[in-house]
Structure formats: structure tokens, C-alpha cells
Amino acid sequence: MNWIAEAASEHASIPANIANAAGVGAIAIYNHGSHTDNHWHAGTIDSILDNVKAIHDQDFQATCPKSSSIWKKRAGIQPQEYFDTDDPARMAAVIRAASKPCIVYKILAAGRKCDTPQAVVDAFHYAYDNIKPTDIVNVGMFQKYRNQVKENVEIVRAHLACQ
């Protein structure tokens, strides 16, 4: 199985965490988005260069169709994670323009687009209609009450069969 790791910013040594993930077979590693956002907004983006050096070469981009909760909070909009309804369209344009493959995540807006089965279907359709053939969609799932893996696979297979 091929797998991609996210550098865990909660570890005492992120470069050691990156080395560990590479050592057990991760085919790619990327820096945690909120960790990067925090340093960007604090003016300390250079402090993550050690992480980037440890990762070496990244042949994809991780993208999220939501606003950074950090800059929204700094702007006084909301203190919690914020999902702007205009963000997916803006990020879709960025994804389509990116020269590298993208990993698109949070397509269900951290559960906010799961109110109905049709809302979930619509979110998957929107994601797959707005990515390049080289991109992937990464979806978090919670198996406690339903078989979300099976449901999501069925949605994606049906969508791709119509392409």
C-alpha cells in the first residue's frame, strides 16, 4: 500500500517525525497546513525551512477548500474554524491552475456538508468536477454509525462512471 504522511506539528521534533514517516515507507510527506499558516501569519515562515529540508522534494500540493481559520480569526470574523461558502470556488480555481498534483481535503467542510445524503453526494461531485486528473480527494470518515467508506466509494464510483 502506498501512503502519504502529514508532518505532525505536535511532535517535539518535526524533522524526526518526518524521518520516521519516511523510514516506514511514506511515499510523500507534507507540512501541516495550520502549522504553516501559523508561522506565515506570525512572520516566522522561515522557521519551517528545516521541515521543508527534511521533506526534500514535494511533488504535490495539499489544498483545502476553506479559509484559514487563523487569518479569519485575526480579522475578527470568528474564533472557531470558519468555512466561507465562497472558498471552494476560489480554491477550485487554484487547484486547476496548479502545475503539480493536489490533494484536496475537507470537501465535506468538517461535517458541515453532511446534513443529508444528497449534500454528501453534491460535495463529492463538486470536488471531482473541479480537480485535475492527477489530483486526489482525501476524505475523513467516521465508521461508528454507518459504513462511510462504502458509501463514499459508491458515490465516487458512480460519479466517475458518468465521466
N, C-alpha and C positions, 0 to 999 in steps of 0.2 A: 504494500500500500504506500502511495506517495502522500506526504503530508507537509503542510506549511505551518511554521510556528510564528507566534507573535512574541516579541521580546517582552518578558514580564517585568514591567517597570516597578512592581512591588518588591522585587528581589534586591538584596543589598548590593549585588554586583550584576548589573545588566550584561556587561560583556561575558561574565562567567555563565549566565543564563543562556546567552546566545551560543557560546561554545558548547554547552551541554546539549542544546537542541540540535546543533549541527552534528555533534558526536553520536547522537542516537538516530540520525538519519533524516532530519528535516531537509527537504529539497530546496526550501527557501525560508527566509526569516525576515520579518519586517518589524519596525519600531512601533510601539503602541501609539495610536493616534492622539489620545488625550495627553499622553506624556509629551509628545512633540508639540501639541497645541499649548500646553502649559509653559514650556520653555520659550516658544515663539512669542507669546504674549508677555512674558516676563523679561524679554530681551536677552535671554540666555540660550538661544538656539545653538550656539557653538558648543554648549556643554553636552550635546548629544552626539558630537562627532566621534567620540570613542565607540559609541554603539554602531554608528554607520561604518566605521573602520572594521569593527568586529564582524559586521554582516558582509562586508566586502561589496559584492555586486548584487543589486536587486533588479531583477528583470520583470518586475510587475509593480503596479501601484495599488495600494489599498484605498478604496474610496467609500465614502458613506454619504447617502443622500439626505443628510440633515445638517443643520448648522452646528458649529462648535458651541457647546453649552458654555464654554469658557468666555468666548467673546460676547455671547449674548448676555451672560451674567454681568460682565464688565460694563456692558452698555445699559444695564439696569432693566433688562427686559423680564427675566425670570431667574430665580436662583436655582431651579432644578433643570434637569435635562430638557431641552427645548427642541421641538420639531416644528419647523416653519413649513407650511404647505407649499411654499414656492421653492424650497430647497431641492426636491427631487428633480424638477425640470432643469434647474441650474446645474446640478451635478451630472445629469444625463448628458448635457452638452459638453462638460469637461471630460467625461468618460469617453464619449465618441471621438473627441479631439485628441485624446492621449495616444501617444505613439506606442506605448507599452501596454501589455495586457493589464487589466484592472480586476481586482477582487472587490465586488460590490457587496456591502453588508448593511444590516439594519433596514432591509427593504420592507419589513413589517413594522418599522418605527417603534421598536422595542415593545411590541404587543399592541400598539395603538391602532394598527390596521388589521386587527383580528376580531373585530366585533361580530362579524358574520362570516360564514364560509365564503360568500361571494367577495367580501372585502379582501380576504387572503388570496383568492384567485386573481382578483384585479391587481393586487400588489405584485404578484409573480409575473403576470402578463406585462405590466408596466416595466418591470426590471428587465425582462428578457427582450422586450421590444426596444429597449434603449441602451443595449450593450453591443459591443463588437463581438464577432465570432471567437476571438481569442480570450474574451473575458469570462469570469466565473461569478456565480452568485453564491454567497455564503450566508446560510440562514441558521440562526439559533433555534433549537427545538426543545420542547418540554414534553416528555413522554408520559407524565403521570396520569393524565385523564384520557388521552387519545393517542393513537399511533400517528403522530405528526410526521414522522419520517415517511411512512407510507402515503399519507395524504399529500405531502409536498412533492414526493416523487411522481405521484399520479398527476398532479397539476402541471408539473414541468413536462412530463412525457406528452400529455395531451396538448400542451401549448406548442411544443417542438414538432409534433406530428402535423400541425396545421401550417407549419412554415414551408 
